[in-house]
Amino acid sequence: MHIEDVYVKEAVEEKIFGKHGIIREEIKGTLLADEPKHFKSGKGRYLAIGFVERHISSVYENKNGIAMMVTAHPSSKWQVRLYKRK
């Protein structure tokens, strides 16, 4: 899947940083600079697992190549294994 840009609402960005300590640049780096692994997760949403300094899992909706962020968090052990397998 090709992502051209990442859009993060301010409220979502604050929640992700407050809860998980992830900043916007980490999310963008994971989705744009890295080769993330994408998985369909239902309800028109996708899960992307990528690595830039640490593994990050991002849930987003794809709107014509723009990732509309829902949430992001540090990847769990099983997500890291899934990323390394694909």
Order of alpha helices (4+ residues) and beta strands (2+ residues): beta-alpha-alpha-beta-beta-beta-beta-alpha
